Amino acid sequence: MPKVVKCPALRCGSTDISPVGVSKKAGLGKGIIGAAAGALVNPVGAVVGGAAGLMSGKKEATFRCNKCGKIFTVKI
């Protein structure tokens, strides 16, 4: 069953929302750890490990409530 996104406003809670955008945050800590682990193998491994760590970030979607106008983000 899919997760229902509701407006987080205190007195709203509406499910009548519109998507505004999606963003991805890079995992800087994972990128550093991946680069360090890859460097133990060889220099190319450092580049590949760092890139793999940065690609494993978190996605967030931004929504706007059509009832109250509040803009909020939800982790997906």
N, C-alpha and C positions, 0 to 999 in steps of 0.2 A: 504494500500500500504506500503510495507516494506521500511525502511529508507536505502538509498544508501550511503555506506561509500566511501568517496573519500580521496585521499592523501591530507594532509593539506599543503604540500610544496608550496611555493609561485608560482612557474611557472609550477607545475606538474598537480595536480587535477585529476590524473588518478583514474579509478575505478578498475584497474587491481591490486588487492591486495591479500595477503595471510594471514590467521590468524596465529598468533604466540602462543597466550595463552590467558587464561581468569583468572582473579584474583578477589577476593572479599575482600573489605575493611570492617573491623568490625566497627560498630557504637558504639564507646566507650561512648559517651555522653548518647545515648539511653540506653546503658547497665547500667550505673550508675542510671539513672532515674528509669529504670525498677526495679532495686534492691531496691531502696529506697521505691518505691510504694509497692513492694512485702513485704518489711520488716514491713510495717504497718499492714499487715494481719497476717503473722507468719514467722518464720525463713525459712521454706521451700519455701514460697512465694518469699523471697528475692533471693534465688538461681534460681527459675524458672523465675522471672522477669528479673534478670540480664542476663540469657542465652537468653531469648527472645529478649532483647534489643540488644545484641551482634549479633544475627543472622539476624538482619534487616539492614545489611550493604549495600554498593553499589557495583555493579559489574562493572568491567572494562575489555574490550577485547583489546589485543595488536595485531596490524597488521603491516605488512611490505609491502611497495609498491614495486611491481615487476618492475616498470619503473625506479624509481630514487633510490630505496633502503632505503628510510626513514622509521624508525620504530616509530609508534605513537600509542596512546591509545585512545579508545572511550568508553564513559560511556554507559552501556546498562541497 
